[in-house]
Amino acid sequence: MLNQKSGLPTTTTTTTNANPLSHRSIVLGLITLAQFMVVVDATIVQVALPSIGREFVVPVNGLQWIITAYGLTLAGFLMLSGRVGDIHGLKKLFLIGVLLFSIASLTGGLARSEIDLILARVIQGLGAAIASATGLSILATVFPEGDERNRALSVFSAATGSGFAAGMILGGLITATLGWRWVFDINVPIGVAVTLLSIKYISSTIGQTGSRQNGQRHLDIFGAVLITAGLMLLVYSLSIAQNVGISSPQTLEFLSLSVITLIAFLLIEYRSKAPLIPLGFLRRGSIFGANAIALLQVGPFVGMVFIITHYFQQVRGYSALSAGLAFIPMGFVVLVISGFLSTRLVNRFGVKPLLVSGMALQTIGYLLLSQISVAASYIGGLLEPMLVIAAGTGLGFTAINIAALTGTRRGEEGLASGLINTSRQIGGPIGLAVLLTVANFAIPAATGHPVVRSAATMAMVTGFGFAFLAAALLTMIGIIFAVLLKQKRHRHAGLVASTIQHS
């Protein structure tokens, strides 16, 4: 039956009355804080890169690996982390993830060379993948489907959506005051606190009972290796495409390897008796549509932030800190809408209207940004479309999470959360590669325009305009997926076990 307020399908999920709301709120706070650290660390290091390069005497190409190493392992291990959590216990995996992330952060802050730092970022990305996938799964288990889970997911989504901009702001402030090493060290006390409190407040039985009942104690090792390798190859190929072009032989070689590996994974899953990702799961209700929309939402957004940051610094002469501060209004709008407004709207109108509205607002924002020029001002020309995009992102972020988790059966929370997180993680490099490719194609055709400052600058900004048109096209496709979104009822095989310990 449908929830009368949200229009979402409900499931026969219950929680025991012995689990007080205050305990669930503490769990929500812990998971949200861990997720905020994971997202912030994707961008907080970017502003610190020049300082790191000066200390280690590393060129720009070498510094890029400090960013890429984190993104590769984060995207590659999300699916595996979510499924292992379903089988062996979400709390156990969550604690391992937070501890790995904290230890790697400490190691990064103590690094004596760029190699040490890159290795620390690899481990940090692995810890981030484990904590992010299992954290969302814990929320799906602790909070019953409906209004209560929607509110919890809105807080989680607010941390995810605002963390990206917050990373750039915090990176500039910390680097300018305490030094770049504190960009990593600041995670350590937070991680230790999250770990200790999680031991007390999160039940050890989360995610285990359902897995045993469904007979899913077996992990498809071959499938896990293939999906991890395929995703890492995909993210790596799209990352190098930013420097050498998406049509370069090197990029095409790694893209081909990624496609072959992922096809092999699908064939293995089709024949496996205990697949890592049951292919029927993707056809269920809103799951496929939610993941497609997530990819189409995040991809253009990440590309837009990269291009606007480059525009501020290269065209308008902003410092790195000033460029980061320029995103404060966007982060604030995403935080307010995803954290406070979207839940009320979902409970009143349902998921689909919010997804359609959110993608439509993003489309309008990108179309407005496509008019960008060399002389465009921040207040008069860029801030308004940036805020429109932020509003659309905030509206859609929580709704996507709800749609991706709606109807999951016992023992599938990790699978669903790993899948939606993976879609977002691979959406970023895909969107960035597409937008930069479009921008680069537009540059030769623009060199004949009248020179305002220089032909190169004029051509670059013209290319940015075409890239934003491509972003609008991607979000238009997202609107189609949102309109076609289907949500069906799915029954749980039993009752959800107690998920929070008594104090």
Summary of the structure (lengths in Angstrom):
residues: 503
radius of gyration: 21.9
end to end distance: 35.1
largest distance: 72.0
contacts: 1959
relative contact order: 0.15
helix: 77%
strand: 1%
